[in-house]
Amino acid sequence: MGRRRGGPGVEGRHRGAADDTAGVLDGLSGGLAGMGDALSNAARSYRAADEDAADSVADSAREI
């Protein structure tokens, strides 16, 4: 009987690299989620600042 293709030899050579890659991808997804949260918070802050500035300009225009 011949050795089957893709057998234990192939797995043994690639298992460590595959596990490392899976770990990197797991960490990447968490990092991207955190980055998305940070960008959303920044956008909310900018939007609030813009609205406050627009209100301030409108209030100043009424006083003239």
C-alpha positions, 0 to 999 in steps of 0.5 A: 500500500502506498502512502496516501496523498496529503497524509500525516507528513503534509499535516506535520509540515503545515500544522504549525504555520496553519495554527499561527495563521489562524491565531493572527487572523483571530487577533486581526478581527478583534483589532479591526473591531476595536478600530471600528469602535474607535472610529465610530466614537470619533465620528460621534464626537466630530458630529457633536462638535459640528452641531455645537459650532453650527448652533453657535454660529446661528445664535451669533447671527440672531444677535446681530 
